[in-house]
């Protein structure tokens, strides 16, 4: 069954209240016009002063929900190798972006800040490197070329650099490279291993997960090699995600195999958990306005108000969401991958109604969706 959030119910109830109020107003106006005849005036009797005409009240129709716009980027092995594809939200138009790229499955591809390029990791010739594909021309540029696995790319705010994790020096560390492949620079150097880098959308701060103190914590670094630790919780802290304004970070705080969704300020203050109990939460994703977080738990998508309150669950029988949901640019929908009928496909959910819509339908695994505006 689909579950509609309390906020959504309030919106619907409010809309119905306005509708019926206007409708009742229309009925009252009609009664006023018919009043003189009901009072006993015949057709031949003419009142001394003609009543002013009352314009008919227009009963408003329900405001239609805007159609989904943009495209959904995803990976698929439908044609033999794991490649990048774009699909319209209704599934009617699918475009293949890469051919025989063997796109790495460890993380989603990343759209550049200007929306024109996509950075991704791919394994070609027994080595995993960072590549960039131009959306308009589909031209692909190899950005890194070193022995050892390079993965998890993230763009700088101006699109001029890409940060990534690399095993090229025998230990997992954070590196940065210019978007044209020049000047690769090592940003961290610790035997504990550093991973999952994410560049702040509005500054030079780079959040990552590091195990330098015997436990996975969240730390910040920058192109100049600066370093600071944000969390020191007893359990591992992983899967960080920046808020759209760069002021806060959402992450998973683990207790054993379960996790809470928590947020912390970029300054390391105001650490708080949004979920009351740990569960099988997967990586959180911020809404475009920064007021909500979507995360998959079990077979449901949880929509969590950052200001507080219980999570609202959206689910549908027979569909098992997985991975990281991605928000549409208008914040009305999330796209996600899900098992359905024995296959992994891309779906979208309309948050106002909780309705699930299947976007892709092809043999193979469709995964790692990213909603792009163009």
MARTIVEX-803517 format. One record per residue (C-alpha): residue in one letter; x, y, z. Coordinates in steps of 0.05 Angstrom, whole numbers, plus 5000, padded with zeros to 4 digits. Layout:
N
{aa = a&X = X&Y = Y&Z = Z} $
...
//
This chain:
374
{aa = x&X = 5000&Y = 5000&Z = 5000} $
{aa = x&X = 5024&Y = 5071&Z = 4986} $
{aa = x&X = 5030&Y = 5115&Z = 5047} $
{aa = x&X = 5015&Y = 5189&Z = 5042} $
{aa = x&X = 5050&Y = 5235&Z = 5091} $
{aa = x&X = 5014&Y = 5276&Z = 5143} $
{aa = x&X = 5036&Y = 5339&Z = 5108} $
{aa = x&X = 5009&Y = 5314&Z = 5043} $
{aa = x&X = 4942&Y = 5297&Z = 5075} $
{aa = x&X = 4938&Y = 5367&Z = 5104} $
{aa = x&X = 4950&Y = 5396&Z = 5035} $
{aa = x&X = 4896&Y = 5353&Z = 5005} $
{aa = x&X = 4846&Y = 5368&Z = 5061} $
{aa = x&X = 4861&Y = 5443&Z = 5056} $
{aa = x&X = 4849&Y = 5441&Z = 4981} $
{aa = x&X = 4783&Y = 5406&Z = 4990} $
{aa = x&X = 4762&Y = 5457&Z = 5043} $
{aa = x&X = 4776&Y = 5515&Z = 4995} $
{aa = x&X = 4740&Y = 5478&Z = 4939} $
{aa = x&X = 4677&Y = 5466&Z = 4979} $
{aa = x&X = 4678&Y = 5536&Z = 5009} $
{aa = x&X = 4678&Y = 5566&Z = 4939} $
{aa = x&X = 4625&Y = 5517&Z = 4916} $
{aa = x&X = 4579&Y = 5536&Z = 4974} $
{aa = x&X = 4591&Y = 5609&Z = 4958} $
{aa = x&X = 4568&Y = 5595&Z = 4887} $
{aa = x&X = 4504&Y = 5563&Z = 4913} $
{aa = x&X = 4489&Y = 5623&Z = 4958} $
{aa = x&X = 4497&Y = 5671&Z = 4899} $
{aa = x&X = 4448&Y = 5629&Z = 4858} $
{aa = x&X = 4397&Y = 5631&Z = 4914} $
{aa = x&X = 4402&Y = 5707&Z = 4917} $
{aa = x&X = 4387&Y = 5713&Z = 4843} $
{aa = x&X = 4326&Y = 5667&Z = 4848} $
{aa = x&X = 4301&Y = 5703&Z = 4911} $
{aa = x&X = 4254&Y = 5754&Z = 4878} $
{aa = x&X = 4215&Y = 5701&Z = 4839} $
{aa = x&X = 4209&Y = 5659&Z = 4901} $
{aa = x&X = 4180&Y = 5719&Z = 4938} $
{aa = x&X = 4118&Y = 5720&Z = 4892} $
{aa = x&X = 4135&Y = 5768&Z = 4835} $
{aa = x&X = 4100&Y = 5748&Z = 4770} $
{aa = x&X = 4132&Y = 5749&Z = 4702} $
{aa = x&X = 4093&Y = 5813&Z = 4685} $
{aa = x&X = 4112&Y = 5850&Z = 4747} $
{aa = x&X = 4172&Y = 5895&Z = 4739} $
{aa = x&X = 4211&Y = 5917&Z = 4800} $
{aa = x&X = 4221&Y = 5991&Z = 4807} $
{aa = x&X = 4297&Y = 5982&Z = 4805} $
{aa = x&X = 4330&Y = 5926&Z = 4767} $
{aa = x&X = 4377&Y = 5886&Z = 4811} $
{aa = x&X = 4450&Y = 5889&Z = 4794} $
{aa = x&X = 4473&Y = 5829&Z = 4756} $
{aa = x&X = 4515&Y = 5781&Z = 4797} $
{aa = x&X = 4572&Y = 5750&Z = 4756} $
{aa = x&X = 4572&Y = 5674&Z = 4760} $
{aa = x&X = 4621&Y = 5645&Z = 4809} $
{aa = x&X = 4673&Y = 5602&Z = 4775} $
{aa = x&X = 4686&Y = 5538&Z = 4812} $
{aa = x&X = 4761&Y = 5525&Z = 4809} $
{aa = x&X = 4787&Y = 5460&Z = 4783} $
{aa = x&X = 4841&Y = 5422&Z = 4819} $
{aa = x&X = 4911&Y = 5448&Z = 4805} $
{aa = x&X = 4946&Y = 5395&Z = 4763} $
{aa = x&X = 5011&Y = 5365&Z = 4789} $
{aa = x&X = 5068&Y = 5389&Z = 4744} $
{aa = x&X = 5096&Y = 5336&Z = 4699} $
{aa = x&X = 5165&Y = 5310&Z = 4715} $
{aa = x&X = 5221&Y = 5345&Z = 4677} $
{aa = x&X = 5294&Y = 5332&Z = 4662} $
{aa = x&X = 5324&Y = 5262&Z = 4655} $
{aa = x&X = 5347&Y = 5206&Z = 4700} $
{aa = x&X = 5419&Y = 5183&Z = 4692} $
{aa = x&X = 5432&Y = 5110&Z = 4709} $
{aa = x&X = 5478&Y = 5051&Z = 4697} $
{aa = x&X = 5456&Y = 4988&Z = 4661} $
{aa = x&X = 5486&Y = 4924&Z = 4636} $
{aa = x&X = 5427&Y = 4912&Z = 4588} $
{aa = x&X = 5474&Y = 4912&Z = 4528} $
{aa = x&X = 5529&Y = 4868&Z = 4557} $
{aa = x&X = 5574&Y = 4918&Z = 4593} $
{aa = x&X = 5556&Y = 4966&Z = 4649} $
{aa = x&X = 5545&Y = 5034&Z = 4614} $
{aa = x&X = 5513&Y = 5101&Z = 4627} $
{aa = x&X = 5443&Y = 5117&Z = 4601} $
{aa = x&X = 5395&Y = 5175&Z = 4604} $
{aa = x&X = 5320&Y = 5164&Z = 4607} $
{aa = x&X = 5261&Y = 5212&Z = 4609} $
{aa = x&X = 5221&Y = 5207&Z = 4674} $
{aa = x&X = 5163&Y = 5174&Z = 4638} $
{aa = x&X = 5210&Y = 5122&Z = 4608} $
{aa = x&X = 5192&Y = 5139&Z = 4536} $
{aa = x&X = 5261&Y = 5163&Z = 4513} $
{aa = x&X = 5326&Y = 5127&Z = 4530} $
{aa = x&X = 5395&Y = 5149&Z = 4506} $
{aa = x&X = 5460&Y = 5110&Z = 4514} $
{aa = x&X = 5518&Y = 5155&Z = 4535} $
{aa = x&X = 5577&Y = 5106&Z = 4538} $
{aa = x&X = 5595&Y = 5043&Z = 4501} $
{aa = x&X = 5634&Y = 4985&Z = 4532} $
{aa = x&X = 5656&Y = 5030&Z = 4589} $
{aa = x&X = 5649&Y = 4979&Z = 4646} $
{aa = x&X = 5625&Y = 5033&Z = 4693} $
{aa = x&X = 5646&Y = 5020&Z = 4764} $
{aa = x&X = 5588&Y = 4998&Z = 4809} $
{aa = x&X = 5615&Y = 5025&Z = 4875} $
{aa = x&X = 5582&Y = 5093&Z = 4869} $
{aa = x&X = 5536&Y = 5135&Z = 4826} $
{aa = x&X = 5562&Y = 5180&Z = 4770} $
{aa = x&X = 5565&Y = 5254&Z = 4788} $
{aa = x&X = 5536&Y = 5312&Z = 4748} $
{aa = x&X = 5580&Y = 5374&Z = 4742} $
{aa = x&X = 5554&Y = 5438&Z = 4775} $
{aa = x&X = 5536&Y = 5469&Z = 4707} $
{aa = x&X = 5499&Y = 5405&Z = 4687} $
{aa = x&X = 5540&Y = 5393&Z = 4623} $
{aa = x&X = 5587&Y = 5337&Z = 4644} $
{aa = x&X = 5585&Y = 5272&Z = 4682} $
{aa = x&X = 5644&Y = 5244&Z = 4722} $
{aa = x&X = 5646&Y = 5169&Z = 4734} $
{aa = x&X = 5693&Y = 5112&Z = 4749} $
{aa = x&X = 5703&Y = 5056&Z = 4699} $
{aa = x&X = 5746&Y = 4994&Z = 4696} $
{aa = x&X = 5781&Y = 4988&Z = 4629} $
{aa = x&X = 5842&Y = 4945&Z = 4618} $
{aa = x&X = 5841&Y = 4916&Z = 4689} $
{aa = x&X = 5847&Y = 4985&Z = 4720} $
{aa = x&X = 5794&Y = 5031&Z = 4749} $
{aa = x&X = 5801&Y = 5105&Z = 4732} $
{aa = x&X = 5760&Y = 5169&Z = 4731} $
{aa = x&X = 5728&Y = 5191&Z = 4665} $
{aa = x&X = 5685&Y = 5250&Z = 4644} $
{aa = x&X = 5631&Y = 5248&Z = 4589} $
{aa = x&X = 5601&Y = 5310&Z = 4557} $
{aa = x&X = 5525&Y = 5306&Z = 4554} $
{aa = x&X = 5519&Y = 5344&Z = 4489} $
{aa = x&X = 5573&Y = 5310&Z = 4448} $
{aa = x&X = 5581&Y = 5245&Z = 4487} $
{aa = x&X = 5656&Y = 5255&Z = 4482} $
{aa = x&X = 5693&Y = 5218&Z = 4537} $
{aa = x&X = 5758&Y = 5242&Z = 4570} $
{aa = x&X = 5801&Y = 5198&Z = 4615} $
{aa = x&X = 5819&Y = 5240&Z = 4676} $
{aa = x&X = 5864&Y = 5194&Z = 4716} $
{aa = x&X = 5914&Y = 5142&Z = 4692} $
{aa = x&X = 5951&Y = 5109&Z = 4749} $
{aa = x&X = 5957&Y = 5037&Z = 4773} $
{aa = x&X = 5909&Y = 5026&Z = 4830} $
{aa = x&X = 5834&Y = 5037&Z = 4837} $
{aa = x&X = 5808&Y = 5108&Z = 4829} $
{aa = x&X = 5734&Y = 5116&Z = 4845} $
{aa = x&X = 5679&Y = 5158&Z = 4879} $
{aa = x&X = 5689&Y = 5224&Z = 4840} $
{aa = x&X = 5659&Y = 5290&Z = 4866} $
{aa = x&X = 5661&Y = 5358&Z = 4831} $
{aa = x&X = 5687&Y = 5423&Z = 4860} $
{aa = x&X = 5635&Y = 5479&Z = 4863} $
{aa = x&X = 5663&Y = 5513&Z = 4801} $
{aa = x&X = 5671&Y = 5448&Z = 4762} $
{aa = x&X = 5746&Y = 5459&Z = 4754} $
{aa = x&X = 5769&Y = 5400&Z = 4797} $
{aa = x&X = 5748&Y = 5330&Z = 4817} $
{aa = x&X = 5762&Y = 5297&Z = 4883} $
{aa = x&X = 5764&Y = 5221&Z = 4887} $
{aa = x&X = 5789&Y = 5162&Z = 4929} $
{aa = x&X = 5849&Y = 5123&Z = 4904} $
{aa = x&X = 5888&Y = 5061&Z = 4922} $
{aa = x&X = 5946&Y = 5079&Z = 4877} $
{aa = x&X = 5997&Y = 5085&Z = 4934} $
{aa = x&X = 5978&Y = 5021&Z = 4968} $
{aa = x&X = 5929&Y = 5053&Z = 5016} $
{aa = x&X = 5861&Y = 5085&Z = 5006} $
{aa = x&X = 5870&Y = 5161&Z = 5005} $
{aa = x&X = 5836&Y = 5224&Z = 4979} $
{aa = x&X = 5863&Y = 5258&Z = 4916} $
{aa = x&X = 5842&Y = 5318&Z = 4874} $
{aa = x&X = 5855&Y = 5329&Z = 4800} $
{aa = x&X = 5838&Y = 5384&Z = 4751} $
{aa = x&X = 5778&Y = 5369&Z = 4708} $
{aa = x&X = 5823&Y = 5362&Z = 4647} $
{aa = x&X = 5865&Y = 5309&Z = 4681} $
{aa = x&X = 5924&Y = 5354&Z = 4700} $
{aa = x&X = 5957&Y = 5363&Z = 4768} $
{aa = x&X = 5935&Y = 5303&Z = 4809} $
{aa = x&X = 5946&Y = 5320&Z = 4882} $
{aa = x&X = 5945&Y = 5275&Z = 4943} $
{aa = x&X = 5903&Y = 5308&Z = 4999} $
{aa = x&X = 5907&Y = 5256&Z = 5055} $
{aa = x&X = 5962&Y = 5209&Z = 5079} $
{aa = x&X = 5944&Y = 5161&Z = 5135} $
{aa = x&X = 5950&Y = 5085&Z = 5142} $
{aa = x&X = 5879&Y = 5081&Z = 5168} $
{aa = x&X = 5849&Y = 5094&Z = 5099} $
{aa = x&X = 5804&Y = 5151&Z = 5075} $
{aa = x&X = 5744&Y = 5144&Z = 5029} $
{aa = x&X = 5676&Y = 5171&Z = 5005} $
{aa = x&X = 5698&Y = 5243&Z = 4990} $
{aa = x&X = 5645&Y = 5295&Z = 4975} $
{aa = x&X = 5662&Y = 5367&Z = 4957} $
{aa = x&X = 5619&Y = 5420&Z = 4990} $
{aa = x&X = 5572&Y = 5454&Z = 4940} $
{aa = x&X = 5596&Y = 5524&Z = 4960} $
{aa = x&X = 5667&Y = 5520&Z = 4989} $
{aa = x&X = 5733&Y = 5483&Z = 4988} $
{aa = x&X = 5713&Y = 5436&Z = 5044} $
{aa = x&X = 5716&Y = 5362&Z = 5026} $
{aa = x&X = 5681&Y = 5314&Z = 5074} $
{aa = x&X = 5705&Y = 5242&Z = 5077} $
{aa = x&X = 5704&Y = 5179&Z = 5120} $
{aa = x&X = 5770&Y = 5163&Z = 5153} $
{aa = x&X = 5794&Y = 5107&Z = 5199} $
{aa = x&X = 5856&Y = 5141&Z = 5225} $
{aa = x&X = 5836&Y = 5135&Z = 5298} $
{aa = x&X = 5816&Y = 5062&Z = 5296} $
{aa = x&X = 5744&Y = 5079&Z = 5280} $
{aa = x&X = 5709&Y = 5108&Z = 5219} $
{aa = x&X = 5696&Y = 5182&Z = 5232} $
{aa = x&X = 5678&Y = 5241&Z = 5188} $
{aa = x&X = 5734&Y = 5291&Z = 5173} $
{aa = x&X = 5745&Y = 5352&Z = 5130} $
{aa = x&X = 5802&Y = 5367&Z = 5084} $
{aa = x&X = 5815&Y = 5417&Z = 5028} $
{aa = x&X = 5859&Y = 5428&Z = 4966} $
{aa = x&X = 5912&Y = 5458&Z = 5012} $
{aa = x&X = 5916&Y = 5395&Z = 5054} $
{aa = x&X = 5879&Y = 5423&Z = 5115} $
{aa = x&X = 5849&Y = 5372&Z = 5162} $
{aa = x&X = 5797&Y = 5371&Z = 5218} $
{aa = x&X = 5755&Y = 5316&Z = 5249} $
{aa = x&X = 5679&Y = 5327&Z = 5257} $
{aa = x&X = 5655&Y = 5264&Z = 5292} $
{aa = x&X = 5684&Y = 5218&Z = 5345} $
{aa = x&X = 5625&Y = 5172&Z = 5360} $
{aa = x&X = 5637&Y = 5102&Z = 5389} $
{aa = x&X = 5610&Y = 5069&Z = 5325} $
{aa = x&X = 5629&Y = 5081&Z = 5253} $
{aa = x&X = 5604&Y = 5145&Z = 5217} $
{aa = x&X = 5598&Y = 5137&Z = 5142} $
{aa = x&X = 5562&Y = 5157&Z = 5078} $
{aa = x&X = 5565&Y = 5233&Z = 5086} $
{aa = x&X = 5522&Y = 5280&Z = 5043} $
{aa = x&X = 5524&Y = 5356&Z = 5041} $
{aa = x&X = 5462&Y = 5398&Z = 5048} $
{aa = x&X = 5448&Y = 5442&Z = 4987} $
{aa = x&X = 5474&Y = 5504&Z = 5022} $
{aa = x&X = 5536&Y = 5470&Z = 5048} $
{aa = x&X = 5522&Y = 5486&Z = 5121} $
{aa = x&X = 5506&Y = 5415&Z = 5145} $
{aa = x&X = 5524&Y = 5343&Z = 5131} $
{aa = x&X = 5478&Y = 5283&Z = 5136} $
{aa = x&X = 5509&Y = 5216&Z = 5150} $
{aa = x&X = 5498&Y = 5146&Z = 5179} $
{aa = x&X = 5518&Y = 5134&Z = 5251} $
{aa = x&X = 5525&Y = 5059&Z = 5260} $
{aa = x&X = 5509&Y = 5015&Z = 5320} $
{aa = x&X = 5529&Y = 4946&Z = 5298} $
{aa = x&X = 5496&Y = 4932&Z = 5231} $
{aa = x&X = 5442&Y = 4985&Z = 5241} $
{aa = x&X = 5447&Y = 5060&Z = 5234} $
{aa = x&X = 5414&Y = 5125&Z = 5252} $
{aa = x&X = 5409&Y = 5183&Z = 5203} $
{aa = x&X = 5444&Y = 5242&Z = 5236} $
{aa = x&X = 5465&Y = 5313&Z = 5215} $
{aa = x&X = 5522&Y = 5357&Z = 5238} $
{aa = x&X = 5542&Y = 5428&Z = 5223} $
{aa = x&X = 5602&Y = 5441&Z = 5178} $
{aa = x&X = 5635&Y = 5470&Z = 5240} $
{aa = x&X = 5625&Y = 5404&Z = 5278} $
{aa = x&X = 5570&Y = 5433&Z = 5322} $
{aa = x&X = 5496&Y = 5417&Z = 5330} $
{aa = x&X = 5504&Y = 5343&Z = 5319} $
{aa = x&X = 5435&Y = 5309&Z = 5323} $
{aa = x&X = 5402&Y = 5245&Z = 5300} $
{aa = x&X = 5337&Y = 5251&Z = 5262} $
{aa = x&X = 5316&Y = 5179&Z = 5272} $
{aa = x&X = 5296&Y = 5154&Z = 5341} $
{aa = x&X = 5324&Y = 5084&Z = 5334} $
{aa = x&X = 5378&Y = 5052&Z = 5290} $
{aa = x&X = 5352&Y = 5013&Z = 5230} $
{aa = x&X = 5377&Y = 4987&Z = 5163} $
{aa = x&X = 5382&Y = 5057&Z = 5134} $
{aa = x&X = 5420&Y = 5068&Z = 5070} $
{aa = x&X = 5455&Y = 5132&Z = 5047} $
{aa = x&X = 5413&Y = 5195&Z = 5060} $
{aa = x&X = 5396&Y = 5245&Z = 5005} $
{aa = x&X = 5377&Y = 5319&Z = 5016} $
{aa = x&X = 5318&Y = 5351&Z = 4982} $
{aa = x&X = 5334&Y = 5411&Z = 4937} $
{aa = x&X = 5308&Y = 5460&Z = 4990} $
{aa = x&X = 5347&Y = 5427&Z = 5046} $
{aa = x&X = 5285&Y = 5415&Z = 5089} $
{aa = x&X = 5278&Y = 5340&Z = 5078} $
{aa = x&X = 5320&Y = 5277&Z = 5074} $
{aa = x&X = 5302&Y = 5215&Z = 5035} $
{aa = x&X = 5331&Y = 5148&Z = 5054} $
{aa = x&X = 5314&Y = 5076&Z = 5040} $
{aa = x&X = 5302&Y = 5029&Z = 5099} $
{aa = x&X = 5278&Y = 4958&Z = 5088} $
{aa = x&X = 5227&Y = 4959&Z = 5033} $
{aa = x&X = 5205&Y = 5032&Z = 5043} $
{aa = x&X = 5229&Y = 5101&Z = 5025} $
{aa = x&X = 5230&Y = 5145&Z = 5087} $
{aa = x&X = 5219&Y = 5220&Z = 5080} $
{aa = x&X = 5246&Y = 5256&Z = 5142} $
{aa = x&X = 5234&Y = 5328&Z = 5161} $
{aa = x&X = 5301&Y = 5358&Z = 5182} $
{aa = x&X = 5263&Y = 5402&Z = 5232} $
{aa = x&X = 5240&Y = 5339&Z = 5269} $
{aa = x&X = 5181&Y = 5292&Z = 5271} $
{aa = x&X = 5170&Y = 5219&Z = 5253} $
{aa = x&X = 5192&Y = 5193&Z = 5185} $
{aa = x&X = 5138&Y = 5184&Z = 5133} $
{aa = x&X = 5142&Y = 5119&Z = 5096} $
{aa = x&X = 5126&Y = 5107&Z = 5023} $
{aa = x&X = 5122&Y = 5035&Z = 4998} $
{aa = x&X = 5086&Y = 4991&Z = 4949} $
{aa = x&X = 5076&Y = 4916&Z = 4952} $
{aa = x&X = 5123&Y = 4877&Z = 4907} $
{aa = x&X = 5174&Y = 4933&Z = 4898} $
{aa = x&X = 5237&Y = 4933&Z = 4940} $
{aa = x&X = 5276&Y = 4999&Z = 4937} $
{aa = x&X = 5351&Y = 4997&Z = 4945} $
{aa = x&X = 5410&Y = 5045&Z = 4947} $
{aa = x&X = 5407&Y = 5121&Z = 4946} $
{aa = x&X = 5344&Y = 5158&Z = 4924} $
{aa = x&X = 5354&Y = 5220&Z = 4881} $
{aa = x&X = 5308&Y = 5281&Z = 4883} $
{aa = x&X = 5277&Y = 5315&Z = 4823} $
{aa = x&X = 5297&Y = 5388&Z = 4817} $
{aa = x&X = 5227&Y = 5412&Z = 4838} $
{aa = x&X = 5228&Y = 5367&Z = 4900} $
{aa = x&X = 5162&Y = 5333&Z = 4881} $
{aa = x&X = 5191&Y = 5265&Z = 4865} $
{aa = x&X = 5248&Y = 5217&Z = 4881} $
{aa = x&X = 5278&Y = 5165&Z = 4834} $
{aa = x&X = 5308&Y = 5101&Z = 4859} $
{aa = x&X = 5328&Y = 5031&Z = 4838} $
{aa = x&X = 5285&Y = 4973&Z = 4861} $
{aa = x&X = 5275&Y = 4899&Z = 4853} $
{aa = x&X = 5209&Y = 4884&Z = 4818} $
{aa = x&X = 5188&Y = 4819&Z = 4785} $
{aa = x&X = 5258&Y = 4791&Z = 4795} $
{aa = x&X = 5295&Y = 4847&Z = 4761} $
{aa = x&X = 5329&Y = 4912&Z = 4782} $
{aa = x&X = 5296&Y = 4973&Z = 4749} $
{aa = x&X = 5290&Y = 5048&Z = 4758} $
{aa = x&X = 5227&Y = 5075&Z = 4790} $
{aa = x&X = 5202&Y = 5144&Z = 4811} $
{aa = x&X = 5155&Y = 5162&Z = 4868} $
{aa = x&X = 5109&Y = 5222&Z = 4868} $
{aa = x&X = 5113&Y = 5245&Z = 4941} $
{aa = x&X = 5045&Y = 5280&Z = 4941} $
{aa = x&X = 5008&Y = 5215&Z = 4929} $
{aa = x&X = 5059&Y = 5161&Z = 4944} $
{aa = x&X = 5049&Y = 5132&Z = 4874} $
{aa = x&X = 5105&Y = 5090&Z = 4845} $
{aa = x&X = 5119&Y = 5092&Z = 4770} $
{aa = x&X = 5166&Y = 5044&Z = 4735} $
{aa = x&X = 5214&Y = 5082&Z = 4690} $
{aa = x&X = 5257&Y = 5028&Z = 4658} $
{aa = x&X = 5241&Y = 4958&Z = 4636} $
{aa = x&X = 5297&Y = 4918&Z = 4605} $
{aa = x&X = 5334&Y = 4853&Z = 4618} $
{aa = x&X = 5394&Y = 4868&Z = 4661} $
{aa = x&X = 5409&Y = 4911&Z = 4722} $
{aa = x&X = 5389&Y = 4985&Z = 4719} $
{aa = x&X = 5419&Y = 5021&Z = 4779} $
{aa = x&X = 5450&Y = 5084&Z = 4810} $
{aa = x&X = 5399&Y = 5136&Z = 4787} $
{aa = x&X = 5417&Y = 5210&Z = 4787} $
{aa = x&X = 5363&Y = 5261&Z = 4768} $
{aa = x&X = 5391&Y = 5314&Z = 4721} $
{aa = x&X = 5355&Y = 5378&Z = 4701} $
{aa = x&X = 5367&Y = 5375&Z = 4626} $
//
